[in-house]
């Protein structure tokens, strides 16, 4: 079943489907990491139904976002969302496997790549019977190496890759990025509450960047009383007035 929702009052609309990619907090948090400016060419690797691209376009309308998506039913929903929001000139999708990125998109054609990748290696836990949900959680359709290799092909020299991952895989992620000539430059831990350990890591790497990693202040999602923090409310557009 399809579900249509609005990012904020008067804002862009996104779609999701029960058996494909449900909207998750991770995607909203990741959308806050890139430093957006007008004219950026963005590629969303494993874009699903296009929520991340729409979040970026809600924050900065003067972008062009190209998604890469393996599942045709998800790509079709992205195209519906682009039409629904009159963004067919700014939000498009290439249907195919990011492992074959060289046949899908040109080298060095993007300023920014974004990805909410599967977090877990195959065999590390029970898998959903749904192939789509399997691919969203575990590296059944693409691995960390596949994502980093695709980003390295797509990005211009100095272009950025922004992604979200689990802290327990941080060492693997840093090594994989460097092996793909993507230098980790900016990192931020995400904690549910200030006294708790990180549950996610947001990371930006640059193609051909010089060594030097900046730790930014952690993102806290809840106050001690269990209410959303002001930053989380901003990420979800809860504090914005009508346009």
HELIX and SHEET records of a PDB file:
HELIX    1   1 UNK A   25  UNK A   31  1                                   7    
HELIX    2   2 UNK A   51  UNK A   59  1                                   9    
HELIX    3   3 UNK A   72  UNK A   84  1                                  13    
HELIX    4   4 UNK A   98  UNK A  103  5                                   6    
HELIX    5   5 UNK A  131  UNK A  137  1                                   7    
HELIX    6   6 UNK A  144  UNK A  154  1                                  11    
HELIX    7   7 UNK A  167  UNK A  169  5                                   3    
HELIX    8   8 UNK A  170  UNK A  179  1                                  10    
HELIX    9   9 UNK A  230  UNK A  235  1                                   6    
SHEET    1   A 2 UNK A   2  UNK A   6  0                                        
SHEET    2   A 2 UNK A  13  UNK A  17 -1                                        
SHEET    1   B 8 UNK A  91  UNK A  95  0                                        
SHEET    2   B 8 UNK A  64  UNK A  69  1                                        
SHEET    3   B 8 UNK A  41  UNK A  45  1                                        
SHEET    4   B 8 UNK A 110  UNK A 116  1                                        
SHEET    5   B 8 UNK A 155  UNK A 165  1                                        
SHEET    6   B 8 UNK A 200  UNK A 207 -1                                        
SHEET    7   B 8 UNK A 182  UNK A 191 -1                                        
SHEET    8   B 8 UNK A 214  UNK A 215  1                                        
SHEET    1   C 8 UNK A  91  UNK A  95  0                                        
SHEET    2   C 8 UNK A  64  UNK A  69  1                                        
SHEET    3   C 8 UNK A  41  UNK A  45  1                                        
SHEET    4   C 8 UNK A 110  UNK A 116  1                                        
SHEET    5   C 8 UNK A 155  UNK A 165  1                                        
SHEET    6   C 8 UNK A 200  UNK A 207 -1                                        
SHEET    7   C 8 UNK A 182  UNK A 191 -1                                        
SHEET    8   C 8 UNK A 219  UNK A 220  1                                        
END                                                                             
